[in-house]
Amino acid sequence: MPPPETRPLYAFFISGTDTNTGKTVVTAALLRALRTAGLAAQAVKPVQTGISPAETLISPSSDAFAYKEAVADIPPVPALCPAAILHCFTLPASPHLAAAEEGKHLRAARLCHDIRSHWQREKTADLLLLESAGGISAPLNATEDMSDIAAELDIPVVLVCPNRLGSLSHVFRALAALTEKGLIPAGVVMTEAASTDGRPTPARILEDNLEMVRGRLRLACPDRPVPLLALPRLPKGADFWKRAAALLTPLATELGARRRRDAPGLVSRDHAALWHPYASALEPPPLEVASRSRGNRIILENGRELVDGMSSWWAAIHGYNHPRLLEALRRQAGRMPHVMFGGLTHAPAVELAEGLVRRMPEGLKRVFFADSGSVAVEVALKMALQYQQGRGRTRRTRFLAPYGGYHGDTLGAMSVCDPVTGMHSLFADHLPRQIFMERPRCRFDVPFDPACLDEARHILKTRGEEIAAVILEPVVQGAGGMWFYHPDYLRGLAELCAASETLLIFDEIATGFGRTGKFFAAEWAGVSPDILCCGKAMTGGLLTLAATVCTEEVASGICGGGRVFMHGPTFMGNPLACAVALANLGLFEENRWQTLVTGMQEALAQGLAPCRDLPDVADVRVLGAIGVVELRKSVNTAALHGFFVDRGVWIRPFNRLVYLMPPYTSPLEDVVLLCAAVHDAIAGGLHKSAC
Ligand code: PMP
């Protein structure tokens, strides 16, 4: 956890295309230019290699020596040393190796913690110049590199590149490395360098390199011109730093003038222009500005890190920014981000459909891609209607659904949501009239009572001729109450549906992809529906994609006699989303999701158990990676919002429910933290305090 940020970090990351690009000279000269302009700047080397700790500030080979030398003849800033080195390793090698040699392991998060702490300590400093060790992609460890420090701190980067024959390729690669991490170049300095054979680089090449880099920067940052400066070779002499600083003054002026954030006031701009889920446009709910994500953390604009307890509404199951998913996204983006699906097909869609079918309950074989969960539900309802028509049962136009269900916010989906608690009662008069039955009342964790199926049996027997399909969320009713019911209910219901020639639709949009401990919740019952909808976690939380999958029997009922299925969204089978979803399936093949979910189930059960003793708590239940605390009355979401953010956790209660569904990959100590926050909020009465 980072130290509480009493003032926002104002810093720039100075890095290069490689080692020996002249970034220490540029950092030191910028330091001088900034100090000359009256700013209390400090140059900091988070990691210095090739120097023993005793020599950090005195050895001429230490970068700190250059920083100090550059400002030696100008007035000092009281109580602020011009240079600081945070970690120092003796071996002159890449940071990962130099650290390993001393039995240490570098991590971006740890280094950033140290940088932030340093900034809080150096109260007189206005601005830090953080010089990287090696080039922008120099490794910190097996998976992270220098760019991760800038990304984690979310600060702009000044890129220093040697200007010589062959340097363009390095500059373009370095700019691409910044883009990959969502980083913005604050400036590029091209330092004149000799060719590899030692001869001076011809002026024609120096000029052309600058021109080419300028063109690239225009493409990369069309909205804001990125300063591009040339630093010629300067003779070493008494006024070296003065001259170097003078040449870099335009960049220093720009850095000094920039505020840390590109877009201040996002909350008020949001309030003026935007609408949020289930919210008023006039009295908007409390908002945080999220600026980055990583693993199980959401990082706010003010630098605060929140431990995620929501997986962004069931979606980000492997945590945020998963490298394998990002890789799939980038590769497909470079190939073909989108083409229409009418008359065209492509490998990502075909391979994903095949992969999904392999994972589906027995018999589900035909995949129809949709762009959101609600649309997948609409598609399922239309499939059922067209199927019954195709089979000549034209009176079967209604749906049977249990109370407590939730299936989305479009009109058809709304019609099968719980008519009272389903958030849609406003529209009741305008929705198709469906048939509702008692919610599956038998708890997941008690012996099954067959009487739970009596109403379903009665309705299907007496009104079966009106009903095209039964639709429900298997085992877990989500947004309608986070209710876990007995899988035997599904077995019984499937038999009743088969007997009455009614289709059975499972909405696995929330439960699919492992959340309940099975890949699909249907597996708890060993039941195959006729139609299954999935979405949410399908792309691991990166992009919106959903699917409606049906049996061959349903497909041939719809399409027999030359008929077609009447649905076709514009972004159907979007290649980007399909490629990411395919990579997501690949992660399931490889990672230990079942072990992770089982471990989380135990941690949630243990962590939430103390909530049972709180007087306002009606029930505590846990299944797979879902933990629910149900209160006796609706909770005060605004008060809880503030409390949770202050505690460094991201939890969004609704109605009477405070619930957790963290990414499967969350460290268990974070699950403990989330559970403790839920307990303390309720114990402290936050759930009932006035807004
Ligand atoms: N079905 C279920 C079970 C859901 O939980 C949701 C979303 N909360 C939906 C359908 C609708 O999905 P989307 O929000 O992607 O439209």
Residues whose N, C-alpha, C, O or C-beta is under 5 A from the ligand:
A	BS01	PMP	S372 G373 S374 V375 Y406 H407 G408 E473 G478 D507 I509 A510
